[in-house]
Amino acid sequence: MYAREVGKGPAIIVLHGGPDFDQSYLLPEMDRLSDSYRLIYYDQRGRGKSANNVRPEDVTLASDVADLEKVRQFFHLESAALLGHSWGTVIALEYALKYPQRISHLILMNPGPASREDYLQLRKDWLEKRPDAMSQRKAIAETAAYKEGDPEAVTAYYRIHFKPALARPDDYEKLIARMKASFNKEGVLKARAVEDRLMQDTWSRADFDLLPKLKTLKIPTLVLSGDHEFIPATTAEHIAQAIPDARLVTLKGCGHFTYMECPAETHGQIDAFFAGTTKSAKPR
């Protein structure tokens, strides 16, 4: 797998979202944390620069959790903080349930659903609030170009998908340009197949529900979201309620990409979290 390390200080392993993306969409804004923390990024198996010689059918939720454990071992970390963004929070939570002793802190940024019920609520919410966008996305997904992984068609699909996910147009355009630059046919098709496999292991399963298990965790946890989030607020609330003493922070003027849209406030909240204080640190 491809990994990248930057900064000094307490170690944070960063888990990108998707699940069909790689770490590139997090940069360079997430690197702002490197002035205080040792950040370890990696492209998850079958995605980005970790796609070579990977068969999508061999990627599972269990293999993703096992890969995360291998990353921890490779960097000789007795324990580390985990920062998961979007889909990455699902891997972080699954890992925390299996290896709680290996985690010093959990940072769940713009979390994805931790239960089938919350995933269905997300779908219902999108259909009710954005029916036109859902129809437009479906129309693009049915084209030959999209099915073949054409970067232009894939970009058009995500342009619609992420339109309501960010609070400001400039951040939206920045995100779309960054994602477009990372798309190529072979990578798109493999990552899409990996996503289908991981969906079968999580949100598509009728019995998928991490929430009751999370009540057993005794790991300091920060759940970070935005008031312009396109995932229902109940998703983050349910996770924060399930993990004992978890701190839920909703940043104003931020959507699904808080590290990009509100970098100073995000940095301040993470600093305050590590410092163990109940008050928010001042934005940088």
Buried (B, 14 or more C-beta within 10 A) or exposed (E): BBBBEBBEEBBBBBBBBBBBBBBBBBBEBBBBBBEBBBBBBBBBBBBBBBBEEBEBEEBBBEBBBBBBEEBBEEBEBEBBBBBBBBBBBBBBBBBBBEBBEBBBBBBBBBBBBBBBBBBEBBEEBBEEEBEEBBEBBEEBEEEEEBEEBBBEBBBBBBBBBBBBBBBBEEBBEBBBEBBBEBBEEEBBBBBBBBBBBBBEBBBEEEEBBBBEBBEEBEBBBBBBBBEBBBBBBBBBBBBBBBBEEBBBBBBEEBBBBBBBBBBEBBBBBBBBBBEEEEEBBEEE
